[in-house]
Amino acid sequence: MPKLQLLLPLLLLAGAGGVGVSSVLATDEQTFKEAPKFYNSPACPPIPADDFCSNQSINIAMTLDLHYLRGSMAAILSTLQHSSCPENIRFHFISSLPSLHKTILRSFPYLRCQLHIFSPSPVQGLISTSIRQALDSPLNYARNYLPTLLPTCLTKILYLDSDLILVDDVADLAATPLLGKPLAAPEYCNANFTIYFTPTFWSNPSLSLTFAGRDACYFNTGVMVIDLVRWRVGGYTRRIVEWMELQKRLRIYELGSLPPFLLVFAGEIASVDHRWNQHGLGGDNYRGLCRDLHPGPVSLLHWSGKGKPWARIDSGRPCPLDALWAPYDLLVRENGGIDS
């Protein structure tokens, strides 16, 4: 488990020698280099490359969006680089643009992955405008539908956002005990839970009792271990959709896709150590100012919030912690240079 004081030299070393440049790959206005191939350690169980149903593999779901593609590339690279069994990882990409999957495969030609097409039509009429336009993208709601998008042979999935990097073995996160709960995530019980819902919600006698009898805490939906079987049986997608339908009528929250998850799951999830989601590094949803890490060990850094490390680096005004993301950046500069 890397400690905070070890993170920077670890990542700078990874950036110096861990990413070889074997070719240059372009998509629209972005050009990426090819990442190296990573191999299993001797202790890893052998899994056929075309087996996407093995309970020994680590299944990861991520969305692919053109605006966040650079972040997705870094997230994939960091996951593989720090894994003891990278060949046993199966990526499940959710996207409305098949071309982005092809771009991923050009940078990671050895990657064991599948593309699952997400149609925005089921959710478009349910989205309410939020405090930040990026939160209104239909793809931001794809996590609501993972159990129907993914193969039915899968029993568990690790969902990861695109604006994060791992600095520890993802197998440790994927092995989180779910304890009979539909999902697991780091909980933050010191956060002011009331701010995620409007006065309309709290002033309604029936709605304000939603969390009665539940030890409800805030959790970030960018890192979740999900029991797909329990989700399907419990009809959790339908429950989320019902809250979104109510939101269209009453305006009970302001912040995109997070509040419906809190309404359905808060107080009913298995806990994950905070080291697996050092979130908020992108600042708040208005200005995206620089933030420090939370105290304690770090296994995953997450730039949730308005400020994204690639955008701040390109602007010439990076935050100090953006230097931890930079070694995983596969972008090739327009002048022929290569990032990191």
C-alpha distance (Angstrom), angle and dihedral (degrees) to the residues before:
residue distance angle dihedral
M1 . . .
P2 3.80 . .
K3 3.78 115.5 .
L4 3.79 120.7 -140.0
Q5 3.79 93.0 -105.9
L6 3.83 90.9 55.3
L7 3.78 97.3 48.4
L8 3.78 101.7 84.6
P9 3.83 98.2 50.3
L10 3.80 89.5 43.2
L11 3.77 93.4 54.1
L12 3.78 95.5 40.6
L13 3.79 88.1 53.9
A14 3.79 89.8 50.9
G15 3.79 90.4 51.0
A16 3.78 93.0 47.8
G17 3.78 98.6 52.0
G18 3.78 110.9 1.1
V19 3.81 100.3 77.8
G20 3.77 118.3 60.4
V21 3.79 122.3 -165.3
S22 3.78 107.5 -131.5
S23 3.79 99.0 150.9
V24 3.77 144.1 -9.3
L25 3.79 120.3 -114.5
A26 3.80 128.6 -168.0
T27 3.78 134.9 -158.2
D28 3.79 120.8 175.4
E29 3.82 104.2 -53.5
Q30 3.81 95.4 -16.0
T31 3.79 125.9 83.0
F32 3.79 120.5 -164.7
K33 3.77 134.9 -170.6
E34 3.78 124.4 -131.3
A35 3.80 116.0 -98.8
P36 3.80 123.1 -134.0
K37 3.77 122.0 -101.8
F38 3.79 117.7 -104.3
Y39 3.80 123.3 -150.6
N40 3.79 136.0 -149.4
S41 3.78 120.6 -102.8
P42 3.83 114.9 -117.6
A43 3.82 92.7 -100.8
C44 3.81 94.3 60.6
P45 3.82 116.9 110.0
P46 3.82 112.5 -114.8
I47 3.80 113.5 -110.3
P48 3.82 122.7 -179.8
A49 3.80 111.3 -110.3
D50 3.82 92.4 -122.4
D51 3.82 94.8 48.2
F52 3.80 109.2 108.3
C53 3.81 96.2 162.6
S54 3.80 103.0 59.0
N55 3.79 114.4 125.3
Q56 3.81 87.3 -144.7
S57 3.79 93.8 64.0
I58 3.79 124.8 87.1
N59 3.80 109.9 -123.2
I60 3.79 117.4 -156.9
A61 3.80 126.0 -175.1
M62 3.81 120.9 -156.5
T63 3.78 133.3 165.5
L64 3.81 120.5 -126.5
D65 3.78 119.0 -143.3
L66 3.81 127.5 164.5
H67 3.80 93.3 -126.6
Y68 3.82 92.4 50.9
L69 3.81 98.2 35.8
R70 3.79 92.7 106.7
G71 3.79 89.2 54.8
S72 3.81 91.5 47.7
M73 3.80 90.4 53.9
A74 3.81 91.1 53.3
A75 3.81 92.4 45.8
I76 3.81 92.0 52.2
L77 3.80 93.1 46.5
S78 3.80 93.8 49.1
T79 3.82 91.3 47.7
L80 3.80 93.1 52.6
Q81 3.78 95.8 41.1
H82 3.80 94.4 55.7
S83 3.80 97.0 39.8
S84 3.79 121.5 105.0
C85 3.83 89.1 -154.7
P86 3.83 105.4 32.2
E87 3.82 93.1 156.9
N88 3.81 88.9 60.1
I89 3.80 93.1 59.1
R90 3.80 117.1 103.0
F91 3.78 117.0 -162.5
H92 3.80 119.1 -154.3
F93 3.78 109.6 -163.5
I94 3.80 119.6 -159.2
S95 3.79 114.6 -158.6
S96 3.77 146.5 138.9
L97 3.83 90.3 -143.2
P98 3.84 114.9 68.0
S99 3.81 89.9 -171.2
L100 3.80 90.1 70.8
H101 3.79 90.3 60.0
K102 3.80 89.0 55.0
T103 3.80 89.4 51.6
I104 3.79 90.4 52.8
L105 3.80 90.8 51.1
R106 3.80 91.9 51.4
S107 3.79 90.1 56.5
F108 3.82 92.8 38.5
P109 3.85 104.9 28.6
Y110 3.81 91.9 165.9
L111 3.83 94.8 50.1
R112 3.80 116.7 127.3
C113 3.75 102.2 -138.5
Q114 3.78 147.2 133.7
L115 3.80 132.3 -146.8
H116 3.79 119.3 -134.2
I117 3.79 114.5 -168.4
F118 3.78 115.3 -132.1
S119 3.78 117.3 -156.4
P120 3.81 110.9 -154.7
S121 3.81 93.4 -153.9
P122 3.85 97.9 91.9
V123 3.79 92.7 54.9
Q124 3.81 104.7 31.3
G125 3.79 94.4 86.2
L126 3.81 91.2 48.5
I127 3.80 99.1 54.6
S128 3.79 117.0 105.7
T129 3.78 120.4 -161.6
S130 3.80 111.3 -97.4
I131 3.78 136.9 -165.9
R132 3.84 92.9 -83.9
Q133 3.81 125.2 40.1
A134 3.82 93.9 -139.4
L135 3.80 88.6 63.2
D136 3.81 90.6 61.5
S137 3.80 95.7 65.6
P138 3.84 111.5 120.4
L139 3.81 88.7 -133.7
N140 3.80 88.0 63.4
Y141 3.81 86.3 68.3
A142 3.81 96.2 49.0
R143 3.82 90.0 99.4
N144 3.81 87.0 69.3
Y145 3.79 89.4 66.5
L146 3.82 102.8 39.8
P147 3.83 95.3 118.0
T148 3.80 90.8 57.8
L149 3.81 96.0 39.3
L150 3.81 96.5 50.3
P151 3.83 128.4 69.5
T152 3.79 113.0 -82.2
C153 3.81 90.4 -128.9
L154 3.80 89.4 71.0
T155 3.77 114.7 94.2
K156 3.80 99.8 177.8
I157 3.80 135.2 26.0
L158 3.79 134.9 -175.4
Y159 3.80 110.3 -140.8
L160 3.81 117.0 -154.6
D161 3.79 131.3 -179.1
S162 3.80 120.1 -130.6
D163 3.82 97.3 -119.5
L164 3.79 97.9 70.8
I165 3.79 143.1 79.4
L166 3.79 131.6 -152.6
V167 3.79 122.7 -136.4
D168 3.81 96.0 178.8
D169 3.79 136.6 53.5
V170 3.79 109.3 -69.8
A171 3.83 89.0 -148.6
D172 3.80 89.0 75.2
L173 3.81 91.0 56.3
A174 3.80 93.9 43.7
A175 3.81 90.0 52.7
T176 3.82 92.1 61.7
P177 3.84 109.3 137.1
L178 3.79 109.5 -117.0
L179 3.82 93.5 -161.0
G180 3.78 93.3 -151.3
K181 3.82 93.1 -51.8
P182 3.82 124.3 126.7
L183 3.80 93.4 -123.9
A184 3.79 144.6 2.7
A185 3.80 129.1 -143.7
P186 3.80 139.3 149.0
E187 3.81 109.1 -81.0
Y188 3.80 125.6 -147.7
C189 3.78 107.7 -159.7
N190 3.81 94.3 171.7
A191 3.82 91.2 65.0
N192 3.79 117.5 103.1
F193 3.79 98.9 -104.3
T194 3.80 95.0 -172.3
I195 3.82 94.9 67.4
Y196 3.81 92.0 70.4
F197 3.81 91.6 69.8
T198 3.78 133.2 53.8
P199 3.81 128.1 -114.2
T200 3.81 85.8 -106.1
F201 3.80 88.7 64.9
W202 3.80 97.1 45.5
S203 3.81 94.4 43.3
N204 3.81 92.9 53.8
P205 3.83 108.1 92.3
S206 3.80 95.2 -146.5
L207 3.81 97.3 40.9
S208 3.80 94.6 46.8
L209 3.80 89.0 59.4
T210 3.82 91.6 60.4
F211 3.80 91.6 101.7
A212 3.80 96.3 39.8
G213 3.79 110.6 133.0
R214 3.81 91.6 11.6
D215 3.79 123.2 107.2
A216 3.80 88.1 -137.0
C217 3.79 118.5 -168.5
Y218 3.78 133.6 171.0
F219 3.80 116.9 -98.1
N220 3.78 130.9 177.5
T221 3.82 115.4 -121.0
G222 3.80 94.5 -149.8
V223 3.82 92.2 87.8
M224 3.80 117.4 37.7
V225 3.79 137.0 150.8
I226 3.81 105.8 -149.1
D227 3.80 131.5 -162.2
L228 3.80 98.9 -144.5
V229 3.81 94.3 -170.0
R230 3.80 94.0 53.1
W231 3.82 90.3 43.9
R232 3.81 92.0 53.4
V233 3.80 93.8 45.9
G234 3.81 92.1 46.1
G235 3.81 94.0 49.4
Y236 3.79 92.1 -131.6
T237 3.80 94.9 160.6
R238 3.78 89.2 60.3
R239 3.80 91.0 49.3
I240 3.81 91.5 52.5
V241 3.80 91.6 48.0
E242 3.81 91.3 51.3
W243 3.79 90.6 57.4
M244 3.80 90.5 48.1
E245 3.81 89.6 52.2
L246 3.80 90.2 51.7
Q247 3.80 90.0 48.4
K248 3.80 90.0 58.8
R249 3.79 88.9 58.8
L250 3.80 104.4 36.1
R251 3.84 108.4 19.8
I252 3.80 96.8 -131.4
Y253 3.83 97.4 167.0
E254 3.82 141.3 21.5
L255 3.81 107.8 -155.1
G256 3.82 113.5 85.5
S257 3.79 121.1 -118.9
L258 3.82 98.6 -11.8
P259 3.83 102.8 77.5
P260 3.84 95.9 58.5
F261 3.80 88.0 55.0
L262 3.79 90.5 50.8
L263 3.80 91.3 48.4
V264 3.79 92.2 52.6
F265 3.80 103.3 33.5
A266 3.82 112.2 20.1
G267 3.79 108.9 120.3
E268 3.80 90.9 12.0
I269 3.82 101.7 78.4
A270 3.79 136.9 92.3
S271 3.78 114.1 -109.3
V272 3.82 126.3 -115.1
D273 3.79 125.6 -161.4
H274 3.82 112.1 -94.1
R275 3.80 91.2 -122.5
W276 3.81 87.0 77.2
N277 3.80 94.3 65.2
Q278 3.78 116.4 31.2
H279 3.80 87.9 173.2
G280 3.78 134.3 173.1
L281 3.81 95.1 56.1
G282 3.81 88.2 131.5
G283 3.80 90.4 63.4
D284 3.79 123.0 -129.2
N285 3.80 126.9 -29.9
Y286 3.80 94.0 -99.3
R287 3.82 110.7 46.3
G288 3.81 105.4 5.5
L289 3.80 94.0 -140.2
C290 3.81 123.1 -178.2
R291 3.78 118.0 -83.4
D292 3.77 136.5 -171.6
L293 3.78 127.2 -123.8
H294 3.77 119.0 -92.4
P295 3.82 113.8 -106.7
G296 3.79 116.3 -86.8
P297 3.80 139.4 43.0
V298 3.80 121.2 -29.0
S299 3.80 128.9 -141.7
L300 3.82 100.1 153.6
L301 3.81 129.9 27.7
H302 3.79 116.8 -156.4
W303 3.81 125.1 -167.3
S304 3.79 95.1 -157.9
G305 3.79 112.5 160.3
K306 3.79 131.1 55.0
G307 3.81 99.5 -56.5
K308 3.81 115.5 80.2
P309 3.81 119.0 -168.3
W310 3.80 95.5 -130.0
A311 3.80 92.0 51.9
R312 3.79 93.3 47.3
I313 3.81 91.5 46.8
D314 3.82 91.2 50.5
S315 3.79 91.1 49.0
G316 3.79 90.8 55.2
R317 3.81 91.1 -119.4
P318 3.81 105.0 97.4
C319 3.77 122.8 167.2
P320 3.82 116.9 -122.5
L321 3.81 93.1 -106.0
D322 3.81 91.9 52.6
A323 3.81 85.4 77.7
L324 3.80 86.9 71.1
W325 3.82 91.0 58.9
A326 3.82 96.6 43.6
P327 3.85 98.4 77.0
Y328 3.81 89.5 64.1
D329 3.81 95.3 50.5
L330 3.82 109.9 118.0
L331 3.79 95.5 -174.6
V332 3.80 118.3 125.4
R333 3.80 114.1 -142.9
E334 3.81 119.0 -119.7
N335 3.81 90.7 -119.1
G336 3.79 89.8 61.6
G337 3.77 97.1 -97.7
I338 3.76 123.4 121.7
D339 3.75 124.8 -126.9
S340 3.79 119.4 -116.3
